[in-house]
């Protein structure tokens, strides 16, 4: 599903990842992070895919909202578990969206 974002400017956090073979707890934690992110002030939406390379893009009103999300306690625990167990590699990119456009039938 394509996230319904407001008119720019807003911010995108692009999280690209390669998984390890460890699956225990991953799906549940990933779902919980989606639910928890949606409760955060400044959250605008999320899009994600996983076909070998996982890419999740979350959208935020401000850099401050992103900083708060990064420091959220449950999210910090999930980040640590990701580094020790679930991810072989990851990269996070934070971008300012200055323009967007689309098409929908």
C-alpha positions in Angstrom: 0.0 0.0 0.0 1.3 3.5 -0.8 1.4 5.8 2.2 -0.9 8.8 2.1 1.5 11.7 2.9 0.7 15.4 3.2 2.0 18.0 0.8 5.8 18.5 1.1 8.0 19.2 2.8 8.3 16.2 5.1 10.9 13.6 5.8 11.6 10.1 4.7 13.6 7.5 6.6 14.8 4.8 4.2 15.9 1.6 6.0 17.6 -1.0 3.7 18.6 -4.3 5.2 19.9 -7.8 4.5 18.7 -10.4 7.0 20.6 -13.2 8.7 19.1 -16.7 9.0 17.8 -15.9 12.5 14.0 -15.7 12.4 13.1 -16.1 16.0 11.1 -13.0 17.2 11.7 -11.0 14.0 8.2 -11.0 12.5 6.6 -10.2 15.8 9.0 -7.4 16.5 8.7 -5.9 13.0 5.0 -5.8 13.4 5.2 -4.2 16.8 7.6 -1.6 15.4 5.1 -0.7 12.7 2.3 -0.4 15.3 4.5 1.6 17.7 5.8 4.0 15.0 2.2 4.8 14.0 1.6 6.0 17.6 4.5 8.4 17.6 4.0 12.2 17.2 4.9 13.3 13.7 4.5 9.9 12.1 2.9 10.1 8.6 3.1 6.6 7.1 5.2 3.7 6.0 5.9 1.5 2.9 8.0 -1.6 2.8 9.1 -4.6 0.7 11.3 -7.6 1.3 12.6 -9.7 -1.5 16.1 -10.6 -0.4 16.9 -6.9 0.2 14.4 -5.3 2.6 13.5 -1.7 2.2 11.2 0.2 4.6 10.4 3.9 4.1 8.8 5.7 6.9 7.5 9.3 6.6 7.7 11.9 9.3 6.7 15.6 9.8 10.1 16.7 11.2 13.7 15.7 12.0 12.7 16.1 15.7 10.0 13.4 15.2 12.6 11.1 13.7 15.0 11.7 16.6 12.3 10.9 19.1 11.4 7.7 17.2 15.0 6.6 17.1 15.3 7.1 20.9 12.0 5.4 21.8 12.8 2.7 24.4 11.2 -0.3 22.7 12.6 0.8 19.4 16.1 1.0 21.0 15.8 -2.6 22.2 14.7 -3.8 18.7 17.6 -1.9 17.1 20.1 -3.8 19.4 18.4 -7.1 18.6 18.7 -6.3 14.9 22.4 -5.7 15.1 23.1 -8.8 17.2 20.7 -11.3 15.5 18.5 -10.3 12.6 20.6 -8.2 10.2 23.7 -9.1 8.3 23.9 -5.4 7.1 21.7 -2.3 7.1 21.8 1.3 6.0 19.5 4.1 7.2 19.1 7.3 5.1 17.2 10.3 6.1 15.9 12.6 3.3 13.8 15.7 3.0 11.0 15.3 0.6 10.6 18.6 -1.3 8.3 17.4 -4.1 6.0 14.5 -4.7 3.5 13.5 -7.3 1.6 10.4 -8.3 -1.1 8.6 -10.2 -4.0 6.5 -9.0 -6.8 4.9 -11.0 
